[in-house]
């Protein structure tokens, strides 16, 4: 057991290189969707 197992969070499915950028884009999209729902009702 010389090699250490690293937990993979599914980064292979990500279109972004870094998790920070992916989280930031997800936050922006969530705000845009919430604003759209707020305006439409």
ABEGO torsion letter per residue (X at the ends): XABBBBBBAGAAABABABAAAAAAAAAAAAAAAAAAAAAAX
